[in-house]
Amino acid sequence: MFRFLFPTTCCFALAASTFAAQAEVLAVVAPETGPFARLGQQVFVGAQRLADEKQLDLVRIPESCEAGSGDAISAEIVSAGAVAAIGFLCGESFDGGGGRLKAAGIPAISVSVRSKILFEDVAKEDWPIFTLAPHFEDEAEKLTEIIAGDWQSVPFALIDDGTLPARELVEAVRNRLEERGLRPQFVDTFRPGMENQIALVRRLQNTGATHVLFGGDHNDAAVIMRDAASENIALRLLGGEALNAADQPVPLADGVQAVLPPQTPLAAQPVIDALGAEGIVAEGYVLPAYAAATIAAQAAEAAQRAGIPVASVVQEGRFETVLGPFAFGPEAPHRNPYLLMEWRDGAFVPVGETP
Protein backbone atom coordinates (compact mmCIF):
# COMPACT_ATOMS: atom_id res chain seq x y z
CA MET A 1 0.00 0.00 0.00
CA PHE A 2 1.01 3.63 -0.22
CA ARG A 3 0.88 6.44 2.23
CA PHE A 4 -0.16 9.81 0.75
CA LEU A 5 2.25 12.44 1.95
CA PHE A 6 2.15 16.18 1.96
CA PRO A 7 4.66 18.73 0.66
CA THR A 8 6.95 18.72 3.68
CA THR A 9 7.98 15.16 2.79
CA CYS A 10 11.42 14.68 1.30
CA CYS A 11 11.83 12.74 -1.90
CA PHE A 12 14.26 11.06 -4.27
CA ALA A 13 15.36 13.67 -6.79
CA LEU A 14 16.25 12.71 -10.31
CA ALA A 15 19.81 13.67 -11.11
CA ALA A 16 20.57 15.61 -14.26
CA SER A 17 22.25 12.55 -15.74
CA THR A 18 19.50 9.97 -15.42
CA PHE A 19 19.89 6.25 -15.62
CA ALA A 20 18.49 6.42 -19.16
CA ALA A 21 21.91 5.70 -20.63
CA GLN A 22 21.48 2.10 -19.54
CA ALA A 23 18.17 1.92 -21.46
CA GLU A 24 16.30 0.54 -18.47
CA VAL A 25 13.13 -1.38 -19.31
CA LEU A 26 9.78 -0.42 -17.77
CA ALA A 27 6.95 -2.93 -18.11
CA VAL A 28 3.43 -1.54 -18.45
CA VAL A 29 0.60 -3.94 -17.68
CA ALA A 30 -2.84 -2.83 -18.89
CA PRO A 31 -5.79 -4.13 -20.95
CA GLU A 32 -5.48 -3.81 -24.71
CA THR A 33 -8.84 -5.37 -25.57
CA GLY A 34 -12.22 -5.86 -23.92
CA PRO A 35 -14.30 -3.53 -21.76
CA PHE A 36 -11.27 -1.94 -20.05
CA ALA A 37 -9.29 -1.26 -23.23
CA ARG A 38 -9.96 2.49 -23.06
CA LEU A 39 -8.66 2.64 -19.51
CA GLY A 40 -5.68 0.56 -20.53
CA GLN A 41 -4.88 3.02 -23.29
CA GLN A 42 -4.86 5.82 -20.71
CA VAL A 43 -2.27 3.86 -18.72
CA PHE A 44 -0.11 3.31 -21.79
CA VAL A 45 -0.29 7.01 -22.73
CA GLY A 46 0.81 8.20 -19.29
CA ALA A 47 3.63 5.68 -19.03
CA GLN A 48 4.84 6.38 -22.57
CA ARG A 49 5.04 10.09 -21.85
CA LEU A 50 7.36 9.53 -18.89
CA ALA A 51 9.35 6.91 -20.78
CA ASP A 52 9.93 9.35 -23.64
CA GLU A 53 11.08 12.06 -21.24
CA LYS A 54 13.53 9.76 -19.43
CA GLN A 55 14.50 7.70 -22.48
CA LEU A 56 13.32 4.42 -21.01
CA ASP A 57 12.47 1.34 -23.01
CA LEU A 58 8.83 0.51 -22.51
CA VAL A 59 7.37 -2.96 -22.98
CA ARG A 60 3.59 -3.41 -23.09
CA ILE A 61 2.10 -6.48 -21.44
CA PRO A 62 -1.61 -7.16 -22.07
CA GLU A 63 -3.80 -7.46 -18.98
CA SER A 64 -6.77 -9.83 -19.22
CA CYS A 65 -8.10 -9.23 -15.68
CA GLU A 66 -8.75 -12.97 -15.43
CA ALA A 67 -8.37 -14.85 -12.17
CA GLY A 68 -5.01 -16.59 -11.89
CA SER A 69 -3.38 -14.51 -14.63
CA GLY A 70 -0.70 -13.09 -12.33
CA ASP A 71 1.90 -15.82 -12.80
CA ALA A 72 1.95 -15.44 -16.59
CA ILE A 73 2.13 -11.66 -16.31
CA SER A 74 4.98 -11.74 -13.80
CA ALA A 75 6.84 -14.23 -16.03
CA GLU A 76 6.59 -11.77 -18.93
CA ILE A 77 7.83 -8.94 -16.71
CA VAL A 78 10.87 -10.95 -15.64
CA SER A 79 11.52 -12.19 -19.18
CA ALA A 80 11.48 -8.60 -20.48
CA GLY A 81 14.26 -7.68 -18.07
CA ALA A 82 12.13 -4.91 -16.58
CA VAL A 83 13.40 -2.98 -13.58
CA ALA A 84 9.80 -2.29 -12.55
CA ALA A 85 6.24 -2.78 -13.73
CA ILE A 86 3.33 -0.35 -13.51
CA GLY A 87 -0.33 -0.28 -14.49
CA PHE A 88 -2.33 -3.22 -13.16
CA LEU A 89 -5.94 -2.07 -13.31
CA CYS A 90 -7.15 -5.39 -11.90
CA GLY A 91 -6.26 -7.22 -8.71
CA GLU A 92 -6.51 -10.52 -10.58
CA SER A 93 -3.32 -9.58 -12.42
CA PHE A 94 -1.37 -10.20 -9.21
CA ASP A 95 -2.99 -13.60 -8.57
CA GLY A 96 -0.13 -16.09 -8.42
CA GLY A 97 2.59 -13.65 -9.46
CA GLY A 98 3.83 -12.13 -6.23
CA GLY A 99 6.43 -14.78 -5.48
CA ARG A 100 8.10 -14.48 -8.87
CA LEU A 101 8.31 -10.68 -8.57
CA LYS A 102 9.75 -11.00 -5.07
CA ALA A 103 12.44 -13.43 -6.22
CA ALA A 104 13.42 -11.03 -9.02
CA GLY A 105 13.32 -7.92 -6.83
CA ILE A 106 10.96 -6.21 -9.30
CA PRO A 107 8.34 -3.84 -7.88
CA ALA A 108 4.84 -3.77 -9.34
CA ILE A 109 2.98 -0.47 -8.91
CA SER A 110 -0.77 -0.43 -9.54
CA VAL A 111 -2.64 2.74 -10.43
CA SER A 112 -5.96 1.52 -9.07
CA VAL A 113 -6.01 -1.75 -7.08
CA ARG A 114 -7.04 -1.42 -3.44
CA SER A 115 -8.18 -4.96 -2.52
CA LYS A 116 -8.02 -5.52 1.22
CA ILE A 117 -7.50 -9.26 0.79
CA LEU A 118 -4.69 -8.77 -1.72
CA PHE A 119 -2.75 -6.34 0.46
CA GLU A 120 -3.18 -8.53 3.52
CA ASP A 121 -1.39 -11.24 1.49
CA VAL A 122 1.19 -8.69 0.29
CA ALA A 123 2.03 -7.80 3.89
CA LYS A 124 2.15 -11.45 4.96
CA GLU A 125 4.31 -12.68 2.06
CA ASP A 126 6.38 -9.48 1.63
CA TRP A 127 5.57 -9.28 -2.07
CA PRO A 128 6.84 -6.12 -3.85
CA ILE A 129 3.33 -5.01 -4.83
CA PHE A 130 2.30 -1.39 -4.28
CA THR A 131 -0.58 0.87 -5.27
CA LEU A 132 -1.22 4.56 -5.80
CA ALA A 133 -4.91 4.10 -4.99
CA PRO A 134 -6.15 5.34 -1.63
CA HIS A 135 -6.27 2.84 1.22
CA PHE A 136 -9.24 0.49 0.92
CA GLU A 137 -10.71 1.83 4.18
CA ASP A 138 -10.25 5.56 3.51
CA GLU A 139 -13.45 6.06 1.50
CA ALA A 140 -15.65 4.33 4.07
CA GLU A 141 -13.97 6.15 6.94
CA LYS A 142 -14.52 9.56 5.35
CA LEU A 143 -18.19 8.81 4.63
CA THR A 144 -18.64 7.60 8.21
CA GLU A 145 -17.03 10.77 9.56
CA ILE A 146 -19.42 12.97 7.55
CA ILE A 147 -22.56 11.03 8.46
CA ALA A 148 -21.64 10.74 12.14
CA GLY A 149 -20.88 14.44 12.28
CA ASP A 150 -23.72 15.91 10.23
CA TRP A 151 -26.55 13.36 10.14
CA GLN A 152 -26.99 12.43 13.81
CA SER A 153 -30.32 14.22 14.12
CA VAL A 154 -31.78 13.37 10.70
CA PRO A 155 -33.41 10.18 9.39
CA PHE A 156 -31.08 8.59 6.85
CA ALA A 157 -31.05 5.62 4.51
CA LEU A 158 -28.36 3.40 3.06
CA ILE A 159 -28.88 2.12 -0.48
CA ASP A 160 -26.64 0.32 -2.98
CA ASP A 161 -26.92 -1.01 -6.52
CA GLY A 162 -26.03 -4.61 -5.66
CA THR A 163 -22.56 -4.58 -7.23
CA LEU A 164 -19.75 -5.90 -5.05
CA PRO A 165 -17.83 -2.58 -4.67
CA ALA A 166 -21.00 -0.64 -3.79
CA ARG A 167 -22.25 -3.30 -1.40
CA GLU A 168 -18.90 -3.54 0.37
CA LEU A 169 -18.64 0.24 0.72
CA VAL A 170 -22.14 0.69 2.13
CA GLU A 171 -21.77 -2.27 4.48
CA ALA A 172 -18.45 -0.95 5.76
CA VAL A 173 -20.03 2.42 6.54
CA ARG A 174 -23.04 0.76 8.14
CA ASN A 175 -20.84 -1.27 10.48
CA ARG A 176 -18.85 1.79 11.50
CA LEU A 177 -22.01 3.80 12.14
CA GLU A 178 -23.54 1.06 14.27
CA GLU A 179 -20.38 1.00 16.37
CA ARG A 180 -21.17 4.65 17.11
CA GLY A 181 -24.80 3.91 17.94
CA LEU A 182 -26.19 5.28 14.66
CA ARG A 183 -28.68 3.16 12.73
CA PRO A 184 -30.28 3.91 9.38
CA GLN A 185 -34.00 4.44 8.95
CA PHE A 186 -33.97 2.32 5.80
CA VAL A 187 -31.60 -0.05 4.00
CA ASP A 188 -32.21 -1.25 0.45
CA THR A 189 -30.63 -2.59 -2.72
CA PHE A 190 -32.00 -1.06 -5.90
CA ARG A 191 -31.85 -2.27 -9.48
CA PRO A 192 -29.31 -0.18 -11.43
CA GLY A 193 -29.65 1.09 -14.99
CA MET A 194 -33.39 1.75 -14.82
CA GLU A 195 -34.97 4.58 -16.81
CA ASN A 196 -36.78 5.72 -13.68
CA GLN A 197 -36.49 5.12 -9.94
CA ILE A 198 -39.84 6.55 -8.82
CA ALA A 199 -40.68 3.43 -6.81
CA LEU A 200 -37.41 3.75 -4.92
CA VAL A 201 -37.81 7.43 -4.08
CA ARG A 202 -41.35 6.76 -2.89
CA ARG A 203 -40.07 3.99 -0.61
CA LEU A 204 -37.54 6.44 0.77
CA GLN A 205 -40.30 8.99 1.36
CA ASN A 206 -42.46 6.42 3.15
CA THR A 207 -39.66 5.64 5.59
CA GLY A 208 -39.18 9.32 6.35
CA ALA A 209 -35.53 9.29 5.23
CA THR A 210 -34.30 12.66 4.01
CA HIS A 211 -30.59 11.87 3.71
CA VAL A 212 -29.24 8.98 1.66
CA LEU A 213 -25.86 7.27 1.56
CA PHE A 214 -25.74 6.10 -2.03
CA GLY A 215 -23.68 3.18 -3.31
CA GLY A 216 -23.94 3.36 -7.07
CA ASP A 217 -22.85 5.17 -10.20
CA HIS A 218 -23.34 8.68 -11.54
CA ASN A 219 -26.24 7.97 -13.89
CA ASP A 220 -28.32 6.08 -11.32
CA ALA A 221 -27.81 8.93 -8.86
CA ALA A 222 -28.93 11.40 -11.52
CA VAL A 223 -32.10 9.40 -12.23
CA ILE A 224 -32.92 9.10 -8.53
CA MET A 225 -32.52 12.82 -7.92
CA ARG A 226 -34.52 13.70 -11.05
CA ASP A 227 -37.39 11.44 -10.00
CA ALA A 228 -37.28 12.71 -6.41
CA ALA A 229 -37.64 16.27 -7.71
CA SER A 230 -40.56 15.26 -9.95
CA GLU A 231 -42.30 13.78 -6.90
CA ASN A 232 -41.49 16.83 -4.75
CA ILE A 233 -39.42 14.64 -2.44
CA ALA A 234 -36.44 16.45 -0.93
CA LEU A 235 -33.38 14.20 -0.68
CA ARG A 236 -29.77 14.85 0.16
CA LEU A 237 -27.55 12.31 -1.59
CA LEU A 238 -24.00 11.43 -0.54
CA GLY A 239 -21.84 8.88 -2.37
CA GLY A 240 -18.31 7.80 -3.14
CA GLU A 241 -15.89 7.77 -6.06
CA ALA A 242 -18.35 6.01 -8.37
CA LEU A 243 -20.22 9.32 -8.67
CA ASN A 244 -17.20 11.02 -10.23
CA ALA A 245 -18.18 10.77 -13.91
CA ALA A 246 -19.77 12.83 -16.66
CA ASP A 247 -23.52 13.20 -17.18
CA GLN A 248 -24.87 10.52 -19.52
CA PRO A 249 -27.58 11.14 -20.41
CA VAL A 250 -29.42 12.47 -17.33
CA PRO A 251 -27.77 15.51 -15.70
CA LEU A 252 -26.91 15.14 -12.04
CA ALA A 253 -28.68 17.63 -9.80
CA ASP A 254 -26.59 20.35 -8.18
CA GLY A 255 -25.99 19.68 -4.51
CA VAL A 256 -25.26 15.95 -4.71
CA GLN A 257 -22.18 15.27 -2.60
CA ALA A 258 -19.39 12.72 -2.82
CA VAL A 259 -16.11 11.95 -1.09
CA LEU A 260 -13.33 12.07 -3.66
CA PRO A 261 -9.52 12.15 -3.74
CA PRO A 262 -7.86 15.56 -4.09
CA GLN A 263 -8.12 17.43 -7.34
CA THR A 264 -5.21 17.38 -9.76
CA PRO A 265 -2.32 19.40 -8.27
CA LEU A 266 -0.86 22.39 -10.10
CA ALA A 267 2.37 20.41 -10.46
CA ALA A 268 0.63 18.26 -13.06
CA GLN A 269 -0.23 21.18 -15.33
CA PRO A 270 2.97 21.09 -17.44
CA VAL A 271 2.34 17.43 -18.24
CA ILE A 272 -1.32 18.13 -18.99
CA ASP A 273 -0.34 21.00 -21.28
CA ALA A 274 2.33 18.96 -23.07
CA LEU A 275 -0.12 16.16 -23.76
CA GLY A 276 -2.77 18.67 -24.80
CA ALA A 277 -0.38 20.10 -27.39
CA GLU A 278 -0.33 16.62 -28.92
CA GLY A 279 -4.12 16.39 -28.87
CA ILE A 280 -4.17 14.05 -25.87
CA VAL A 281 -6.51 14.64 -22.93
CA ALA A 282 -4.93 13.73 -19.59
CA GLU A 283 -8.02 11.89 -18.40
CA GLY A 284 -8.60 8.87 -16.20
CA TYR A 285 -5.42 6.92 -15.56
CA VAL A 286 -3.07 9.03 -17.69
CA LEU A 287 -1.62 11.03 -14.79
CA PRO A 288 -1.61 8.11 -12.30
CA ALA A 289 0.34 6.06 -14.85
CA TYR A 290 2.76 8.95 -15.37
CA ALA A 291 3.18 9.19 -11.59
CA ALA A 292 3.73 5.43 -11.22
CA ALA A 293 6.31 5.50 -13.99
CA THR A 294 8.01 8.44 -12.25
CA ILE A 295 8.30 6.43 -9.06
CA ALA A 296 9.71 3.47 -10.99
CA ALA A 297 12.27 5.73 -12.66
CA GLN A 298 13.35 7.39 -9.43
CA ALA A 299 13.60 4.03 -7.65
CA ALA A 300 15.60 2.43 -10.46
CA GLU A 301 18.14 5.23 -10.44
CA ALA A 302 18.51 5.12 -6.65
CA ALA A 303 18.81 1.32 -6.71
CA GLN A 304 21.53 1.49 -9.34
CA ARG A 305 23.53 3.95 -7.23
CA ALA A 306 23.12 1.89 -4.06
CA GLY A 307 23.48 -1.54 -5.66
CA ILE A 308 20.24 -2.86 -4.14
CA PRO A 309 17.01 -4.25 -5.64
CA VAL A 310 14.60 -1.69 -7.06
CA ALA A 311 11.79 -3.21 -4.98
CA SER A 312 13.70 -2.39 -1.79
CA VAL A 313 13.97 1.26 -2.77
CA VAL A 314 10.24 1.51 -3.50
CA GLN A 315 9.41 -0.16 -0.18
CA GLU A 316 11.48 2.29 1.84
CA GLY A 317 11.52 5.43 -0.30
CA ARG A 318 9.59 8.64 -0.58
CA PHE A 319 8.85 9.95 -4.05
CA GLU A 320 7.75 13.22 -5.62
CA THR A 321 5.27 12.95 -8.50
CA VAL A 322 2.84 15.13 -10.44
CA LEU A 323 0.11 13.85 -8.11
CA GLY A 324 2.05 14.83 -5.02
CA PRO A 325 4.44 12.96 -2.72
CA PHE A 326 4.03 9.24 -2.04
CA ALA A 327 5.67 6.83 0.36
CA PHE A 328 5.30 3.09 0.81
CA GLY A 329 5.76 0.65 3.64
CA PRO A 330 4.17 0.17 7.06
CA GLU A 331 6.18 2.92 8.73
CA ALA A 332 5.24 5.65 6.28
CA PRO A 333 2.86 8.32 7.63
CA HIS A 334 -0.67 8.23 6.31
CA ARG A 335 -3.51 10.69 6.04
CA ASN A 336 -6.90 10.05 4.51
CA PRO A 337 -6.84 11.88 1.15
CA TYR A 338 -10.61 12.00 0.60
CA LEU A 339 -12.40 15.36 0.56
CA LEU A 340 -16.09 16.22 0.66
CA MET A 341 -17.08 17.52 -2.79
CA GLU A 342 -20.34 18.83 -4.23
CA TRP A 343 -21.71 18.73 -7.78
CA ARG A 344 -22.08 22.26 -9.16
CA ASP A 345 -22.64 23.23 -12.78
CA GLY A 346 -21.42 19.95 -14.20
CA ALA A 347 -18.42 19.28 -11.96
CA PHE A 348 -17.49 18.26 -8.44
CA VAL A 349 -15.91 21.04 -6.43
CA PRO A 350 -14.82 21.16 -2.78
CA VAL A 351 -17.75 22.07 -0.54
CA GLY A 352 -17.90 25.83 -0.17
CA GLU A 353 -16.15 26.55 -3.48
CA THR A 354 -17.55 27.27 -6.95
CA PRO A 355 -16.39 25.71 -10.23
C-alpha positions in Angstrom: 0.0 0.0 0.0 1.0 3.6 -0.2 0.9 6.4 2.2 -0.2 9.8 0.7 2.2 12.4 2.0 2.2 16.2 2.0 4.7 18.7 0.7 7.0 18.7 3.7 8.0 15.2 2.8 11.4 14.7 1.3 11.8 12.7 -1.9 14.3 11.1 -4.3 15.4 13.7 -6.8 16.3 12.7 -10.3 19.8 13.7 -11.1 20.6 15.6 -14.3 22.2 12.6 -15.7 19.5 10.0 -15.4 19.9 6.3 -15.6 18.5 6.4 -19.2 21.9 5.7 -20.6 21.5 2.1 -19.5 18.2 1.9 -21.5 16.3 0.5 -18.5 13.1 -1.4 -19.3 9.8 -0.4 -17.8 6.9 -2.9 -18.1 3.4 -1.5 -18.5 0.6 -3.9 -17.7 -2.8 -2.8 -18.9 -5.8 -4.1 -20.9 -5.5 -3.8 -24.7 -8.8 -5.4 -25.6 -12.2 -5.9 -23.9 -14.3 -3.5 -21.8 -11.3 -1.9 -20.0 -9.3 -1.3 -23.2 -10.0 2.5 -23.1 -8.7 2.6 -19.5 -5.7 0.6 -20.5 -4.9 3.0 -23.3 -4.9 5.8 -20.7 -2.3 3.9 -18.7 -0.1 3.3 -21.8 -0.3 7.0 -22.7 0.8 8.2 -19.3 3.6 5.7 -19.0 4.8 6.4 -22.6 5.0 10.1 -21.8 7.4 9.5 -18.9 9.4 6.9 -20.8 9.9 9.3 -23.6 11.1 12.1 -21.2 13.5 9.8 -19.4 14.5 7.7 -22.5 13.3 4.4 -21.0 12.5 1.3 -23.0 8.8 0.5 -22.5 7.4 -3.0 -23.0 3.6 -3.4 -23.1 2.1 -6.5 -21.4 -1.6 -7.2 -22.1 -3.8 -7.5 -19.0 -6.8 -9.8 -19.2 -8.1 -9.2 -15.7 -8.7 -13.0 -15.4 -8.4 -14.9 -12.2 -5.0 -16.6 -11.9 -3.4 -14.5 -14.6 -0.7 -13.1 -12.3 1.9 -15.8 -12.8 1.9 -15.4 -16.6 2.1 -11.7 -16.3 5.0 -11.7 -13.8 6.8 -14.2 -16.0 6.6 -11.8 -18.9 7.8 -8.9 -16.7 10.9 -11.0 -15.6 11.5 -12.2 -19.2 11.5 -8.6 -20.5 14.3 -7.7 -18.1 12.1 -4.9 -16.6 13.4 -3.0 -13.6 9.8 -2.3 -12.6 6.2 -2.8 -13.7 3.3 -0.4 -13.5 -0.3 -0.3 -14.5 -2.3 -3.2 -13.2 -5.9 -2.1 -13.3 -7.2 -5.4 -11.9 -6.3 -7.2 -8.7 -6.5 -10.5 -10.6 -3.3 -9.6 -12.4 -1.4 -10.2 -9.2 -3.0 -13.6 -8.6 -0.1 -16.1 -8.4 2.6 -13.7 -9.5 3.8 -12.1 -6.2 6.4 -14.8 -5.5 8.1 -14.5 -8.9 8.3 -10.7 -8.6 9.7 -11.0 -5.1 12.4 -13.4 -6.2 13.4 -11.0 -9.0 13.3 -7.9 -6.8 11.0 -6.2 -9.3 8.3 -3.8 -7.9 4.8 -3.8 -9.3 3.0 -0.5 -8.9 -0.8 -0.4 -9.5 -2.6 2.7 -10.4 -6.0 1.5 -9.1 -6.0 -1.7 -7.1 -7.0 -1.4 -3.4 -8.2 -5.0 -2.5 -8.0 -5.5 1.2 -7.5 -9.3 0.8 -4.7 -8.8 -1.7 -2.8 -6.3 0.5 -3.2 -8.5 3.5 -1.4 -11.2 1.5 1.2 -8.7 0.3 2.0 -7.8 3.9 2.1 -11.4 5.0 4.3 -12.7 2.1 6.4 -9.5 1.6 5.6 -9.3 -2.1 6.8 -6.1 -3.8 3.3 -5.0 -4.8 2.3 -1.4 -4.3 -0.6 0.9 -5.3 -1.2 4.6 -5.8 -4.9 4.1 -5.0 -6.2 5.3 -1.6 -6.3 2.8 1.2 -9.2 0.5 0.9 -10.7 1.8 4.2 -10.3 5.6 3.5 -13.5 6.1 1.5 -15.7 4.3 4.1 -14.0 6.1 6.9 -14.5 9.6 5.4 -18.2 8.8 4.6 -18.6 7.6 8.2 -17.0 10.8 9.6 -19.4 13.0 7.5 -22.6 11.0 8.5 -21.6 10.7 12.1 -20.9 14.4 12.3 -23.7 15.9 10.2 -26.5 13.4 10.1 -27.0 12.4 13.8 -30.3 14.2 14.1 -31.8 13.4 10.7 -33.4 10.2 9.4 -31.1 8.6 6.9 -31.0 5.6 4.5 -28.4 3.4 3.1 -28.9 2.1 -0.5 -26.6 0.3 -3.0 -26.9 -1.0 -6.5 -26.0 -4.6 -5.7 -22.6 -4.6 -7.2 -19.7 -5.9 -5.1 -17.8 -2.6 -4.7 -21.0 -0.6 -3.8 -22.3 -3.3 -1.4 -18.9 -3.5 0.4 -18.6 0.2 0.7 -22.1 0.7 2.1 -21.8 -2.3 4.5 -18.4 -1.0 5.8 -20.0 2.4 6.5 -23.0 0.8 8.1 -20.8 -1.3 10.5 -18.9 1.8 11.5 -22.0 3.8 12.1 -23.5 1.1 14.3 -20.4 1.0 16.4 -21.2 4.7 17.1 -24.8 3.9 17.9 -26.2 5.3 14.7 -28.7 3.2 12.7 -30.3 3.9 9.4 -34.0 4.4 8.9 -34.0 2.3 5.8 -31.6 -0.1 4.0 -32.2 -1.2 0.5 -30.6 -2.6 -2.7 -32.0 -1.1 -5.9 -31.9 -2.3 -9.5 -29.3 -0.2 -11.4 -29.7 1.1 -15.0 -33.4 1.8 -14.8 -35.0 4.6 -16.8 -36.8 5.7 -13.7 -36.5 5.1 -9.9 -39.8 6.5 -8.8 -40.7 3.4 -6.8 -37.4 3.8 -4.9 -37.8 7.4 -4.1 -41.4 6.8 -2.9 -40.1 4.0 -0.6 -37.5 6.4 0.8 -40.3 9.0 1.4 -42.5 6.4 3.1 -39.7 5.6 5.6 -39.2 9.3 6.3 -35.5 9.3 5.2 -34.3 12.7 4.0 -30.6 11.9 3.7 -29.2 9.0 1.7 -25.9 7.3 1.6 -25.7 6.1 -2.0 -23.7 3.2 -3.3 -23.9 3.4 -7.1 -22.8 5.2 -10.2 -23.3 8.7 -11.5 -26.2 8.0 -13.9 -28.3 6.1 -11.3 -27.8 8.9 -8.9 -28.9 11.4 -11.5 -32.1 9.4 -12.2 -32.9 9.1 -8.5 -32.5 12.8 -7.9 -34.5 13.7 -11.1 -37.4 11.4 -10.0 -37.3 12.7 -6.4 -37.6 16.3 -7.7 -40.6 15.3 -10.0 -42.3 13.8 -6.9 -41.5 16.8 -4.7 -39.4 14.6 -2.4 -36.4 16.4 -0.9 -33.4 14.2 -0.7 -29.8 14.9 0.2 -27.6 12.3 -1.6 -24.0 11.4 -0.5 -21.8 8.9 -2.4 -18.3 7.8 -3.1 -15.9 7.8 -6.1 -18.4 6.0 -8.4 -20.2 9.3 -8.7 -17.2 11.0 -10.2 -18.2 10.8 -13.9 -19.8 12.8 -16.7 -23.5 13.2 -17.2 -24.9 10.5 -19.5 -27.6 11.1 -20.4 -29.4 12.5 -17.3 -27.8 15.5 -15.7 -26.9 15.1 -12.0 -28.7 17.6 -9.8 -26.6 20.3 -8.2 -26.0 19.7 -4.5 -25.3 16.0 -4.7 -22.2 15.3 -2.6 -19.4 12.7 -2.8 -16.1 12.0 -1.1 -13.3 12.1 -3.7 -9.5 12.2 -3.7 -7.9 15.6 -4.1 -8.1 17.4 -7.3 -5.2 17.4 -9.8 -2.3 19.4 -8.3 -0.9 22.4 -10.1 2.4 20.4 -10.5 0.6 18.3 -13.1 -0.2 21.2 -15.3 3.0 21.1 -17.4 2.3 17.4 -18.2 -1.3 18.1 -19.0 -0.3 21.0 -21.3 2.3 19.0 -23.1 -0.1 16.2 -23.8 -2.8 18.7 -24.8 -0.4 20.1 -27.4 -0.3 16.6 -28.9 -4.1 16.4 -28.9 -4.2 14.1 -25.9 -6.5 14.6 -22.9 -4.9 13.7 -19.6 -8.0 11.9 -18.4 -8.6 8.9 -16.2 -5.4 6.9 -15.6 -3.1 9.0 -17.7 -1.6 11.0 -14.8 -1.6 8.1 -12.3 0.3 6.1 -14.9 2.8 9.0 -15.4 3.2 9.2 -11.6 3.7 5.4 -11.2 6.3 5.5 -14.0 8.0 8.4 -12.3 8.3 6.4 -9.1 9.7 3.5 -11.0 12.3 5.7 -12.7 13.3 7.4 -9.4 13.6 4.0 -7.7 15.6 2.4 -10.5 18.1 5.2 -10.4 18.5 5.1 -6.6 18.8 1.3 -6.7 21.5 1.5 -9.3 23.5 3.9 -7.2 23.1 1.9 -4.1 23.5 -1.5 -5.7 20.2 -2.9 -4.1 17.0 -4.3 -5.6 14.6 -1.7 -7.1 11.8 -3.2 -5.0 13.7 -2.4 -1.8 14.0 1.3 -2.8 10.2 1.5 -3.5 9.4 -0.2 -0.2 11.5 2.3 1.8 11.5 5.4 -0.3 9.6 8.6 -0.6 8.8 10.0 -4.0 7.7 13.2 -5.6 5.3 12.9 -8.5 2.8 15.1 -10.4 0.1 13.9 -8.1 2.1 14.8 -5.0 4.4 13.0 -2.7 4.0 9.2 -2.0 5.7 6.8 0.4 5.3 3.1 0.8 5.8 0.7 3.6 4.2 0.2 7.1 6.2 2.9 8.7 5.2 5.7 6.3 2.9 8.3 7.6 -0.7 8.2 6.3 -3.5 10.7 6.0 -6.9 10.1 4.5 -6.8 11.9 1.2 -10.6 12.0 0.6 -12.4 15.4 0.6 -16.1 16.2 0.7 -17.1 17.5 -2.8 -20.3 18.8 -4.2 -21.7 18.7 -7.8 -22.1 22.3 -9.2 -22.6 23.2 -12.8 -21.4 20.0 -14.2 -18.4 19.3 -12.0 -17.5 18.3 -8.4 -15.9 21.0 -6.4 -14.8 21.2 -2.8 -17.8 22.1 -0.5 -17.9 25.8 -0.2 -16.2 26.5 -3.5 -17.6 27.3 -6.9 -16.4 25.7 -10.2 
